[in-house]
Amino acid sequence: MILSRLHPVEEAVASRPREIEWVTVDANRRDPRIRRLLELCRRHRVPVRRTDRAGLDRIAGGPGHQGVAARISAGAYREESDALGGSAGSRFLLVLDGVQDPQNLGAVLRVAEAAGAGVVVPERGSAPLSEAVSRSSAGAVERVPVFRAGNLRRFLDRLKDQGFRVVGLDPAGSSLYAEDLTGDLALVLGSESRGIRRLVREACDIVVSLPMRGRVASLNVSTAAAAAAFEALRQREARTTP
């Protein structure tokens, strides 16, 4: 895929340079950020090309590339069994059921990176890891482990067998703030249009909701993920801080 804009390209060069075929920069730019990117490419032995702005517009599919584009393989998924790794008692996952909008997926990845969580998506019914996801994630796609589950219901059952508490987020649930979100935790979020599917909801240990005081019936999935993930992080930090 073609990746553009400085921050996502920098993250890709730093984290997986062997998967980058080349980086192309605007030949007329000499500013510090471009120089920093060129030094990063040199250090990681990533080939660099130079072209004019019109050439970059063609490569990136339009303006807005910030003078840089790269050809890179799409972000790699990890096996669902890898999601069980980590230190027992501190594992934290965001499980996405049917989030098909790449910008929403990218925004959730950004939340996950900030909250220290991994992300699980199903093999079917999820936006693929793409340039749009990478751009929306502001480079977080390069740092957050993304696990792909074959069957989400069976995967949640497997998590529970391994000691995870599976908590679904749904407007009909009890208050999120009344629940214990420490320990091994999987927060399950559905798409904005249909929420969590019935079979997936039935696999949850409990269903919770975000207390709402306004007239808005629901929040964008990435906004809901941020609110829930940082409440979980607050509780987890409070438990470990003397």
Protein Blocks (a to p, Z undefined) as FASTA:
>chain_A
ZZehjklmmmmmmmmmmlpfbdcddfkbccfklmmmmmmmmmnopacddddfklmmmmno
pahklopacdddddddddfklmmgcjehiaccdddehiabfklmmmmmmmmmmnopacdd
dfehpacddfklmmmnnommmmmccdddfblmlmmmmmmmnopacddddfkbccfklpcc
ehjdddddddfklopafklmmmpmbdcddddfblbfbdcfklmmmmmmmmmmmmmmmmmp
ZZ
